[in-house]
Structures are given as C-alpha cells and as structure tokens.
C-alpha cells in the first residue's frame, strides 16, 4: 500500500496553504462586498474613496500575499505537521488533532477580536490546514482551478442577490 503523503514536501504545503488563505480571502471579500453594497450609505458618508482603492489594489494584493505566506509558515504548517505527529503518538485521526490545534491557534485572536475573531480564526486555519494536508504533486493546480471557480461563484451569487434586491 502506498504512502498517502508521498510526493508531499514542505514547499508544496507552504504554496498550497498560501493559496488556500488567498482563496478564503477572496471569498470573504465577495461576501463583504455584497453585504456592503446591499446597505445604503448613511447621509454624509464619503463614498468617493473607492477609485483610490482601485488604484492601490495591486499594492494591497502584494501585502496580502506576503501576509498569507507568513500565516502559512507560522500557523498553518505547524498545525498540519504537529497534528500528524500527535495522531501518530497518541492515536486518533490527525484531522481531529489538526482541528483542535487550529482552534487553539485561532484563540490567539480572542483577546483582539473577541469570540467572533476566535471563530473566524479557527475557521480560516482549519480550512487551510485541511486543504494543506493533501498537498501532493499536481494538487496546487487543481486547488487553484476549483478554488477560483468557488470564489467566482460566490461573486456571481452575490451579484444575483444584489440584482434581485434592486
């Protein structure tokens, strides 16, 4: 029987976890844009800053990629690798250990953002860890294609919802 982790390297895991975090950010951006566009601005709110944001978007994207890379290296990879080691040492599936460790790592946001921040942190890390543990050769491209399709679908559904509201 072949090893399920054959072909998986730390570099592949780092690339996959960075991509997973960026795809999650894209889906979150789509949801936040839909919610933001569905509400009317308060009288006196400045709504003219969006053109400047569009000009700065490529620079913001570079910092987003760097932040996703840092979170992958500092949080996601240790959660995946330590979860597998704990699963081998103490028994039980590594997925449950990884989900527990993601919950502990997500708790780092609790003092800053409260319970909602902890839940969001846990969810983001858990999804990235679950997608990262399968990082073998050829997985990056399939995750890129299917993840992009998912993000575009979220944008489309948000657009349909906004169109139906008007």
Buried (B, 14 or more C-beta within 10 A) or exposed (E): EEEEEEEBEEEBBBBBBBBBBBBBBBBBBBBEBBEEBEEEEEEEEEEEEEEEEEEEEEEEEEEBBEBBBEBBBEBBBBBBBBBBEBBEEEEEEBBEBBBBBBBEBBEBBBEEEEEEBBBBBBBBBBBBBBBBBBBBEEBBEEBBEEBEEBBEEBBEEBBEEBEEEE
